[in-house]
Amino acid sequence: MATVGSTINKQNDLFGRIARVFINTKKLGTDKLNRFNLDARIKTLNADWERFQSNHDKLIGSLMDEIRKLEYFTDDLYAKCEEAYFNSVSSIMQLREAMLEQDQTAADSANATPRTGPSRSLPKIQLPKFTGNYHEWPTFRDLFSSMVVSNPDISRVEKLHYLKSQVSGEAARFLANLTITADNFSRAWDSLTSRYENKRLLVSANLDRLFELKLLTQAFGSDLKHLLATVKESLGALQALGVPVDQWDIFIVYFVTRKLDPKFLEAWEIHLGESTDLVTFDKLETFLESRIHALEVVGSRNNSSKTTSASKSISKSKSSARSHAAVVSHSGCSCCTAAHYIASCPDFAAKSLDERHDFVSRKNLCYNCLGAHRLTDCRCVKRCRRCKGNYHSFLHRDSVSVPASGNPTTPPPVSMSSNKSDISNKVVAQSLHAASNLQPNGPAVLLATARVRLITDNNHSIEVRVLLDQGSKVSHSRVLGAVDASSLSPSVAVAGRCRI
């Protein structure tokens, strides 16, 4: 027990020396500090830490129940000393590095010729990071080997400290149980090398990056740039591993073109023209680089023009006329979600006129251009091809014929719910174009009407005739009072042959 007590006393003394070494170093002042003094202190610090570890191993070897209750073990003095050692080594190394930079700067200033231009300092080279991903290993291995492993001015303890500080994730778990000693650096580096220097897994990791690339759905320059960069990085890594990727042109060209957006693919086929020769990846790369450059230039101009247009629109009055054509972007057909405009949709064209009106109303589409906005916000200058009305040709309704009696043909009754959302949708669906077969100079104007049946919340029904006229506010109010319903303001487009 006396031997154990003396060993613990030595451990406490070593712990105090290790914890105070940096504090005592700073007390010397800048005049007495130099690189050789710091090197000697690091050497002494490493020796004290090795003695502390040796004594700790002896205590562990003679561990008994009585010894476990000693303060040395209950307070975990080993962990405290290890943390103090790391802090002291790191602080002295930082101080030494700063001193080297000052000496180098002074030497450069003494040897440099006077310059009239401003001085420039290069940024410090950061050590690479490694998270355990296989495709990161070759880059980390090469940089860390050249900057740390092959540097004779760095001790093995420092090298291990740098190594443990630059790895994380799965790679850090391989080094978690290794203490910071000179002998453990080679063991740590060999452990990482044997784990990740696996050619078969490195090839698989880079092929995974290729095959995990997603299909481009839109013609964005950023997506195309990411696709090309990933392909080039993976091919470069495979070539460095000895894979004959220079013979893969046919496969790579096929693979990349199948990932392109339809617009990019169409431009690529136009670029090839009538050529029937096999295409190399270099040619495809040149084409994609030119497309990326073009999209970046166009994108910067569009952003500039959007900013200018936004500033101009703020200064203009909200009631100013808008006569310029609108550029509408469509994410897909509103009817079938395919990649075409709704006016080109065969499913929409196959619908009846009433079904098309009902669909446009339910989807809140523009009656003029079928876009995803209200008619009042439409900037499209195109009108109905058949009558030039303020609606799309697909929504054109022929004029109501006037019989001899002079009474217009009355459409069949329409059952309507007094629920707000249902009323809004069905009112919009019934906002058909008022028809008139009279000449512009005629004395009479024919307005379309409809007999509809309103169903109240109490399941009572009332039949009314609807006059499709913007001046029917009084009639609207009378009907609302009859069914005891509240009013709302739906977005209704009413237009006729005379654009009323």
C-alpha positions as CSV (number, residue, x, y, z in Angstrom):
1,M,0.0,0.0,0.0
2,A,3.0,2.3,0.7
3,T,4.2,1.7,-2.8
4,V,0.7,2.7,-4.2
5,G,0.7,5.8,-2.1
6,S,4.1,6.9,-3.3
7,T,3.1,6.3,-6.9
8,I,0.0,8.4,-6.5
9,N,2.1,11.2,-5.0
10,K,4.3,11.1,-8.1
11,Q,1.1,11.2,-10.3
12,N,-0.1,14.3,-8.4
13,D,3.2,16.0,-8.9
14,L,3.4,15.1,-12.6
15,F,-0.2,16.4,-13.0
16,G,0.7,19.7,-11.5
17,R,3.8,20.1,-13.7
18,I,1.8,19.3,-16.8
19,A,-1.0,21.6,-15.9
20,R,1.4,24.5,-15.1
21,V,3.8,24.3,-18.0
22,F,2.0,26.7,-20.2
23,I,1.3,29.2,-17.4
24,N,5.0,29.2,-16.5
25,T,5.9,29.6,-20.2
26,K,3.8,32.8,-20.5
27,K,5.5,34.2,-17.4
28,L,8.9,34.3,-19.1
29,G,7.8,37.2,-21.4
30,T,8.4,37.6,-25.1
31,D,12.1,38.6,-24.6
32,K,13.1,35.3,-23.1
33,L,10.9,33.1,-25.4
34,N,12.2,31.6,-28.5
35,R,11.6,28.6,-30.7
36,F,14.3,26.4,-29.0
37,N,12.9,27.2,-25.6
38,L,9.5,26.1,-26.7
39,D,10.8,22.9,-28.3
40,A,12.6,22.0,-25.0
41,R,9.4,22.6,-23.1
42,I,7.3,20.4,-25.4
43,K,10.0,17.7,-25.1
44,T,9.8,17.9,-21.3
45,L,6.0,17.9,-21.4
46,N,6.0,14.7,-23.5
47,A,8.4,13.0,-21.1
48,D,6.3,13.9,-18.1
49,W,3.2,12.6,-19.8
50,E,4.9,9.3,-20.7
51,R,6.0,8.9,-17.0
52,F,2.4,9.6,-15.9
53,Q,1.0,7.0,-18.2
54,S,3.6,4.4,-17.1
55,N,2.8,5.0,-13.4
56,H,-0.9,4.8,-14.2
57,D,-0.4,1.4,-15.9
58,K,1.3,0.2,-12.7
59,L,-1.6,1.3,-10.6
60,I,-4.1,-0.4,-12.9
61,G,-2.0,-3.6,-12.7
62,S,-2.3,-3.7,-8.9
63,L,-5.9,-2.5,-8.7
64,M,-7.7,-3.8,-5.6
65,D,-10.9,-2.9,-3.9
66,E,-9.1,-0.7,-1.4
67,I,-7.2,1.2,-4.1
68,R,-10.4,1.8,-6.1
69,K,-11.7,4.0,-3.2
70,L,-8.7,6.3,-3.4
71,E,-9.2,9.8,-4.5
72,Y,-6.9,9.2,-7.5
73,F,-9.5,6.9,-9.0
74,T,-12.7,8.5,-7.7
75,D,-11.7,11.9,-9.1
76,D,-10.4,10.3,-12.3
77,L,-7.1,12.1,-12.1
78,Y,-5.9,10.4,-15.3
79,A,-8.6,12.1,-17.4
80,K,-7.8,15.5,-15.9
81,C,-4.1,15.1,-16.6
82,E,-4.8,14.0,-20.1
83,E,-6.9,17.1,-20.8
84,A,-4.3,19.3,-19.2
85,Y,-1.6,17.7,-21.4
86,F,-3.6,18.3,-24.6
87,N,-4.2,21.9,-23.7
88,S,-0.6,22.5,-22.8
89,V,0.7,20.9,-26.0
90,S,-1.8,22.7,-28.1
91,S,-1.1,26.1,-26.5
92,I,2.7,25.8,-26.8
93,M,2.5,24.7,-30.4
94,Q,0.3,27.6,-31.3
95,L,2.7,30.0,-29.6
96,R,5.6,28.3,-31.4
97,E,3.8,28.6,-34.8
98,A,3.1,32.3,-34.2
99,M,6.7,32.9,-33.4
100,L,7.8,31.1,-36.5
101,E,5.5,33.3,-38.6
102,Q,7.0,36.4,-37.0
103,D,10.5,35.2,-37.7
104,Q,9.7,34.4,-41.3
105,T,8.0,37.7,-41.8
106,A,11.0,39.5,-40.4
107,A,13.3,37.5,-42.6
108,D,11.2,38.2,-45.7
109,S,11.1,41.9,-44.9
110,A,14.9,42.0,-44.6
111,N,15.5,40.2,-47.8
112,A,12.7,41.6,-49.9
113,T,13.2,44.4,-52.3
114,P,11.1,47.5,-51.8
115,R,7.8,47.4,-53.5
116,T,5.5,50.3,-54.4
117,G,2.3,48.1,-54.5
118,P,0.3,46.9,-51.6
119,S,1.6,43.8,-49.7
120,R,-0.3,40.6,-50.0
121,S,-0.4,37.6,-47.5
122,L,-1.5,34.2,-48.6
123,P,-4.1,32.5,-46.4
124,K,-3.0,29.7,-44.1
125,I,-3.3,26.2,-45.5
126,Q,-6.0,24.3,-43.6
127,L,-5.5,20.7,-42.8
128,P,-8.0,18.4,-44.6
129,K,-11.0,16.9,-42.8
130,F,-12.1,13.3,-43.1
131,T,-15.5,12.0,-42.0
132,G,-15.1,8.3,-43.1
133,N,-16.6,8.5,-46.6
134,Y,-14.6,6.4,-49.0
135,H,-14.6,9.0,-51.8
136,E,-12.9,11.5,-49.4
137,W,-10.1,9.2,-48.4
138,P,-7.7,9.7,-51.4
139,T,-7.7,13.5,-51.0
140,F,-7.3,13.4,-47.3
141,R,-4.6,10.8,-47.4
142,D,-2.5,12.7,-50.0
143,L,-2.8,16.1,-48.3
144,F,-2.3,14.9,-44.7
145,S,0.7,12.8,-45.8
146,S,2.4,15.7,-47.5
147,M,1.6,18.3,-44.8
148,V,2.0,16.2,-41.6
149,V,3.2,12.7,-42.0
150,S,6.2,13.5,-44.2
151,N,7.1,16.7,-42.2
152,P,10.3,16.0,-40.2
153,D,9.8,19.1,-38.0
154,I,6.6,17.7,-36.4
155,S,7.0,15.2,-33.6
156,R,5.0,12.0,-33.6
157,V,2.9,13.2,-30.6
158,E,2.0,16.3,-32.6
159,K,1.2,14.3,-35.6
160,L,-1.2,12.1,-33.7
161,H,-2.8,15.2,-32.1
162,Y,-3.3,16.7,-35.6
163,L,-4.7,13.4,-36.9
164,K,-7.3,12.9,-34.1
165,S,-8.4,16.5,-34.5
166,Q,-9.0,16.2,-38.3
167,V,-11.1,13.0,-38.3
168,S,-14.7,12.6,-37.3
169,G,-17.6,10.2,-37.7
170,E,-16.7,6.6,-38.4
171,A,-13.0,7.4,-38.8
172,A,-12.8,9.0,-35.3
173,R,-14.1,5.8,-33.7
174,F,-11.0,3.9,-35.0
175,L,-8.8,6.3,-33.0
176,A,-10.9,6.8,-29.9
177,N,-9.1,4.3,-27.7
178,L,-5.6,5.5,-28.6
179,T,-3.8,7.8,-26.2
180,I,-1.6,10.6,-27.4
181,T,1.9,9.0,-27.3
182,A,4.7,8.9,-29.9
183,D,4.3,5.2,-30.4
184,N,0.6,5.4,-31.1
185,F,0.9,7.7,-34.2
186,S,2.1,4.9,-36.4
187,R,-0.5,2.6,-35.1
188,A,-3.3,5.2,-35.7
189,W,-2.2,6.0,-39.2
190,D,-1.8,2.3,-40.1
191,S,-5.3,1.6,-38.7
192,L,-6.9,4.3,-41.0
193,T,-4.8,3.2,-44.0
194,S,-5.7,-0.5,-43.6
195,R,-9.4,0.4,-43.2
196,Y,-9.9,2.8,-46.1
197,E,-7.1,1.9,-48.5
198,N,-9.5,-0.6,-50.1
199,K,-9.4,-0.3,-53.9
200,R,-12.6,-2.3,-54.4
201,L,-14.6,-0.2,-52.0
202,L,-13.1,3.1,-53.3
203,V,-14.2,2.2,-56.8
204,S,-17.7,1.2,-55.5
205,A,-18.0,4.5,-53.6
206,N,-17.3,6.6,-56.7
207,L,-19.6,4.5,-58.9
208,D,-22.3,5.1,-56.3
209,R,-21.9,8.8,-56.7
210,L,-22.4,8.4,-60.4
211,F,-25.5,6.3,-60.3
212,E,-27.1,8.3,-57.5
213,L,-27.3,11.3,-59.8
214,K,-30.9,12.4,-60.3
215,L,-32.7,13.1,-63.6
216,L,-32.8,16.8,-64.4
217,T,-36.4,17.9,-64.5
218,Q,-35.9,21.6,-65.4
219,A,-33.3,23.5,-67.5
220,F,-31.4,25.1,-64.6
221,G,-27.8,26.0,-65.0
222,S,-27.0,25.1,-61.4
223,D,-28.4,21.6,-61.8
224,L,-26.5,21.0,-65.0
225,K,-23.3,22.3,-63.4
226,H,-23.7,19.9,-60.4
227,L,-24.3,17.0,-62.8
228,L,-21.2,17.7,-64.9
229,A,-19.0,18.4,-61.8
230,T,-20.0,15.1,-60.1
231,V,-19.3,13.1,-63.3
232,K,-15.9,14.7,-63.8
233,E,-14.9,14.2,-60.1
234,S,-16.0,10.6,-60.1
235,L,-14.2,9.8,-63.3
236,G,-11.0,11.5,-62.0
237,A,-11.1,9.5,-58.8
238,L,-11.6,6.3,-60.7
239,Q,-8.8,7.1,-63.1
240,A,-6.5,7.7,-60.1
241,L,-7.4,4.2,-58.9
242,G,-6.2,2.7,-62.2
243,V,-9.7,2.2,-63.7
244,P,-9.5,2.6,-67.5
245,V,-12.2,5.3,-67.7
246,D,-10.6,6.7,-70.9
247,Q,-12.4,3.7,-72.7
248,W,-15.8,4.6,-71.2
249,D,-16.8,7.4,-73.6
250,I,-19.8,5.5,-75.1
251,F,-21.1,4.6,-71.7
252,I,-20.5,8.0,-70.1
253,V,-22.1,9.9,-73.0
254,Y,-25.1,7.6,-72.9
255,F,-25.4,7.9,-69.1
256,V,-25.1,11.7,-68.9
257,T,-27.5,12.4,-71.8
258,R,-30.2,10.2,-70.2
259,K,-29.9,12.5,-67.1
260,L,-30.6,15.7,-69.1
261,D,-33.7,17.7,-69.2
262,P,-35.8,17.4,-72.4
263,K,-34.7,20.9,-73.5
264,F,-31.0,20.1,-72.9
265,L,-31.4,16.8,-74.7
266,E,-33.1,18.5,-77.7
267,A,-30.3,21.1,-77.9
268,W,-27.7,18.3,-77.8
269,E,-29.4,16.4,-80.6
270,I,-29.6,19.6,-82.7
271,H,-25.9,20.3,-81.9
272,L,-25.0,16.8,-83.3
273,G,-27.0,17.4,-86.4
274,E,-26.8,14.6,-89.0
275,S,-23.6,13.2,-87.6
276,T,-23.6,9.4,-87.2
277,D,-20.2,9.1,-85.6
278,L,-19.7,8.0,-82.0
279,V,-19.4,10.9,-79.6
280,T,-16.6,11.3,-77.1
281,F,-17.2,12.6,-73.6
282,D,-14.9,15.6,-74.3
283,K,-17.3,16.7,-77.0
284,L,-20.3,16.4,-74.7
285,E,-18.4,18.2,-71.9
286,T,-17.6,21.1,-74.2
287,F,-21.3,21.4,-75.2
288,L,-22.5,21.3,-71.6
289,E,-19.9,23.9,-70.5
290,S,-21.2,26.2,-73.3
291,R,-24.8,25.7,-72.1
292,I,-23.9,26.4,-68.5
293,H,-22.1,29.6,-69.5
294,A,-25.1,30.7,-71.7
295,L,-27.6,30.0,-68.9
296,E,-25.5,31.9,-66.4
297,V,-25.3,34.9,-68.7
298,V,-29.0,34.8,-69.4
299,G,-29.8,34.3,-65.8
300,S,-27.8,37.3,-64.7
301,R,-29.5,39.5,-67.3
302,N,-32.9,38.2,-66.3
303,N,-32.2,39.0,-62.6
304,S,-31.1,42.5,-63.6
305,S,-34.2,43.1,-65.7
306,K,-36.5,41.7,-63.0
307,T,-34.9,44.1,-60.5
308,T,-35.4,47.0,-62.9
309,S,-39.0,46.0,-63.7
310,A,-39.8,45.7,-60.0
311,S,-38.5,49.2,-59.2
312,K,-40.5,50.6,-62.1
313,S,-43.7,48.9,-61.1
314,I,-43.5,50.3,-57.6
315,S,-43.3,53.8,-58.9
316,K,-46.3,53.3,-61.3
317,S,-49.9,53.7,-60.3
318,K,-51.8,50.5,-59.7
319,S,-54.4,51.6,-62.3
320,S,-51.9,52.0,-65.1
321,A,-52.6,50.0,-68.3
322,R,-50.5,46.9,-68.9
323,S,-50.2,46.1,-72.6
324,H,-47.1,44.0,-72.7
325,A,-47.3,40.2,-73.2
326,A,-46.8,38.1,-70.2
327,V,-44.3,35.3,-69.9
328,V,-46.0,32.5,-68.0
329,S,-44.0,29.6,-66.6
330,H,-45.9,26.4,-66.2
331,S,-44.8,23.6,-64.0
332,G,-47.2,21.2,-65.8
333,C,-50.6,20.9,-67.4
334,S,-53.4,21.8,-64.9
335,C,-55.6,19.1,-66.4
336,C,-53.3,16.0,-66.7
337,T,-50.0,17.3,-65.0
338,A,-48.1,16.4,-68.2
339,A,-45.2,18.6,-69.4
340,H,-47.3,20.7,-71.8
341,Y,-49.5,23.8,-71.8
342,I,-53.2,23.1,-71.0
343,A,-54.3,24.5,-74.4
344,S,-52.3,21.6,-76.0
345,C,-53.8,19.0,-73.7
346,P,-55.9,16.4,-75.5
347,D,-57.8,15.6,-72.3
348,F,-58.9,19.2,-71.9
349,A,-59.8,19.5,-75.6
350,A,-62.0,16.4,-75.3
351,K,-64.1,17.9,-72.6
352,S,-67.5,19.5,-73.5
353,L,-67.8,23.3,-73.4
354,D,-69.6,23.2,-70.0
355,E,-67.0,20.9,-68.6
356,R,-64.2,23.2,-69.7
357,H,-65.9,26.1,-68.1
358,D,-66.5,24.2,-64.9
359,F,-62.8,23.0,-64.9
360,V,-61.4,26.5,-65.4
361,S,-63.7,27.7,-62.6
362,R,-62.8,25.0,-60.1
363,K,-59.0,25.4,-60.8
364,N,-59.3,29.2,-60.6
365,L,-57.6,29.5,-64.0
366,C,-57.6,32.6,-66.1
367,Y,-60.5,32.7,-68.6
368,N,-58.3,34.5,-71.2
369,C,-55.0,32.5,-71.3
370,L,-55.9,29.5,-69.0
371,G,-53.0,30.4,-66.8
372,A,-52.8,30.0,-63.0
373,H,-54.0,33.6,-62.2
374,R,-57.1,35.7,-62.2
375,L,-58.5,37.3,-65.4
376,T,-57.9,40.8,-63.9
377,D,-54.2,40.0,-63.6
378,C,-53.8,38.6,-67.1
379,R,-51.2,40.3,-69.3
380,C,-51.8,38.2,-72.4
381,V,-53.0,40.3,-75.4
382,K,-54.4,37.4,-77.2
383,R,-58.2,37.0,-77.4
384,C,-60.7,34.5,-78.7
385,R,-59.9,33.5,-82.3
386,R,-63.6,33.2,-83.2
387,C,-65.1,36.4,-81.8
388,K,-62.1,38.4,-80.3
389,G,-63.8,38.2,-76.9
390,N,-61.9,38.5,-73.7
391,Y,-61.6,34.7,-73.1
392,H,-59.9,31.7,-74.6
393,S,-61.1,30.1,-77.8
394,F,-61.7,26.8,-75.9
395,L,-64.3,28.7,-73.8
396,H,-66.1,30.3,-76.8
397,R,-69.9,29.9,-76.7
398,D,-71.9,30.5,-79.8
399,S,-74.6,33.2,-79.8
400,V,-78.0,32.4,-78.5
401,S,-80.5,32.1,-81.3
402,V,-83.6,34.3,-81.0
403,P,-86.9,32.5,-81.9
404,A,-89.8,34.3,-83.7
405,S,-91.5,35.0,-80.4
406,G,-88.6,37.1,-79.4
407,N,-87.9,35.1,-76.2
408,P,-84.5,33.6,-75.9
409,T,-83.9,30.0,-75.4
410,T,-83.8,29.3,-71.7
411,P,-81.1,26.9,-70.4
412,P,-82.2,24.1,-68.1
413,P,-82.3,24.6,-64.4
414,V,-79.1,24.2,-62.4
415,S,-79.2,22.9,-58.9
416,M,-77.0,25.0,-56.6
417,S,-76.1,24.8,-53.0
418,S,-76.1,27.9,-50.8
419,N,-72.8,26.8,-49.3
420,K,-70.3,29.6,-49.9
421,S,-67.6,27.6,-51.6
422,D,-70.2,25.7,-53.8
423,I,-72.0,28.9,-54.7
424,S,-68.7,30.6,-55.6
425,N,-67.7,27.7,-57.9
426,K,-71.1,27.3,-59.5
427,V,-71.6,31.0,-60.0
428,V,-68.3,31.2,-61.7
429,A,-69.1,28.2,-63.8
430,Q,-72.3,29.9,-64.9
431,S,-70.6,33.1,-65.7
432,L,-71.0,32.4,-69.4
433,H,-70.6,35.0,-72.1
434,A,-73.7,37.1,-72.7
435,A,-74.6,36.6,-76.3
436,S,-76.1,39.1,-78.7
437,N,-76.9,38.5,-82.4
438,L,-77.9,42.1,-83.0
439,Q,-76.0,44.5,-85.1
440,P,-74.0,47.2,-83.3
441,N,-76.5,49.9,-84.4
442,G,-79.6,47.8,-83.3
443,P,-81.8,49.3,-80.6
444,A,-82.1,46.1,-78.5
445,V,-79.5,44.1,-76.5
446,L,-80.1,40.5,-75.6
447,L,-78.7,39.3,-72.2
448,A,-78.4,35.6,-71.3
449,T,-80.4,34.2,-68.4
450,A,-80.6,30.9,-66.6
451,R,-83.1,29.2,-64.3
452,V,-81.4,27.8,-61.3
453,R,-82.5,26.1,-58.1
454,L,-81.0,27.2,-54.9
455,I,-80.8,24.8,-51.9
456,T,-80.5,26.4,-48.5
457,D,-78.9,25.1,-45.4
458,N,-82.3,23.9,-44.2
459,N,-82.7,21.8,-47.5
460,H,-85.4,24.3,-48.7
461,S,-85.3,25.0,-52.4
462,I,-86.2,28.1,-54.4
463,E,-86.2,28.5,-58.2
464,V,-84.9,31.8,-59.5
465,R,-83.9,33.2,-62.9
466,V,-80.4,34.5,-63.0
467,L,-79.6,37.5,-65.2
468,L,-76.0,37.4,-66.3
469,D,-75.5,41.1,-66.1
470,Q,-73.1,43.2,-64.0
471,G,-76.0,45.5,-63.1
472,S,-78.0,42.9,-61.3
473,K,-76.9,43.8,-57.8
474,V,-80.5,44.5,-56.7
475,S,-81.7,41.0,-57.9
476,H,-78.7,39.4,-56.2
477,S,-79.6,41.1,-52.9
478,R,-83.3,40.0,-53.2
479,V,-82.3,36.3,-53.8
480,L,-79.8,36.4,-50.9
481,G,-82.6,37.7,-48.6
482,A,-85.0,34.9,-49.8
483,V,-82.6,32.1,-48.9
484,D,-81.2,33.9,-45.8
485,A,-77.6,33.5,-47.0
486,S,-74.6,35.8,-46.6
487,S,-72.9,37.3,-49.6
488,L,-69.3,36.8,-50.8
489,S,-67.3,38.3,-53.6
490,P,-66.3,35.6,-56.1
491,S,-63.9,36.2,-59.0
492,V,-66.3,36.1,-62.0
493,A,-65.5,36.8,-65.6
494,V,-68.5,38.1,-67.6
495,A,-68.0,38.9,-71.3
496,G,-70.0,38.8,-74.5
497,R,-69.8,39.2,-78.2
498,C,-69.7,43.0,-77.6
499,R,-67.2,42.5,-74.8
500,I,-69.7,43.6,-72.2
